[in-house]
Amino acid sequence: MQSEHTITICLGSSCFARGNKEILAIVKKFVSEHHLEESVFFKGELCTGNCEKGPVLKIDEELHGNVDPDKVYDILGEYFNI
């Protein structure tokens, strides 16, 4: 079965230093809590080239910059209509 959506989290040193480690855990938890494992492919990328906007999270082709733990649930909830 092919995933319908792709979530990409930047794991480059700049984004990781700005908090993407915590955001990584939150995204994993969100996907699990909402039973999206079958419809979402979740991956890391070494650098998206958007360091000035970090931490960066990409859902399909939609890039979200300056993501913090307080915003990530809202971003995911809005995108997945949850």
MORAWO-V326586 format. One record per helix or strand of 3 or more residues. SS is the DSSP state (@ for helix, = for strand). FROM is the first residue (numbers start at 1). LEN is the number of residues. If there is no record, write none. Layout:
BEGIN
[[SS;FROM;LEN] [SS;FROM;LEN]]
END
This chain:
BEGIN
[[=;5;6] [@;13;21] [=;40;6] [@;51;3] [=;57;3] [=;62;3] [@;69;11]]
END
